[in-house]
Amino acid sequence: MASARTRANMLLVAPNGTGKIVIALSALLPIVKSKDLKLIYLCRTHSQSDRVILELKKIHDNPYEVLGLSLRGRNEMCLN
């Protein structure tokens, strides 16, 4: 993950179900935490975003305390 060490942008592309989320988070979180950086993870669908948040919840206390935020449109969040 040389791009993360040099603060360059990075794009990871692979088919569904290949573990991109876990690979990216596992490789990047130690670098992000040690350099006090922010990680922005963009997804095309709500289900993809949900998967990232699920993985972050699993990682939260083991070994890194991480916070995640999923942004959605008002029509997805409000019942009224």
Buried (B, 14 or more C-beta within 10 A) or exposed (E): BEEBEEEEEEEBEEEEEEEBBEEBBEBBBEBBBEEEEEBEBEBEEEEBBEBBBEBBEEBEEEEEEBEBEBEEEEEEEEEE
